[in-house]
Amino acid sequence: MDPNFNDIIRCYNKNWYSTVPGAYKVQGGPPTGVMDPSSEKTFQFITGLFNDFNTLFPDNMIMLGGDEVFTSCYKENPNIDAFMKSKGIATYTDLFQYHIDRTKQILNKINPKK
């Protein structure tokens, strides 16, 4: 991973199958992580990524994912509670929805058809 983005990923390189009951790990699969929605750098990264995607891939469909996000990873950021309070966000599930909503706004600005 690019060291410039280490501070926006939580739970990177975590061994999920031994820390999360019932979790699975794809044999040989990469480690996973969760983007930190309290960091503006996260959304700068997403903007750059979507700009590149929009240039490289002409189709108007994109999958944002979100089905396997361990929101408990947000706890790794010691400032997350203050951020949530400042935004009126009550739960980690709500924080994840905030992340998705901002991501969709970015995507809509880049290409409203996607």
ABEGO torsion letter per residue (X at the ends): XBAAAAAABBGBGBBAAAABBGBBBBBGBBBBBBBBAABAAAAAAAAAAAAAAAAABABABBBAEGABBBAAAAAABAAAAAAAAAAGBABAAAAAAAAAAAAAAAAAAABAAX
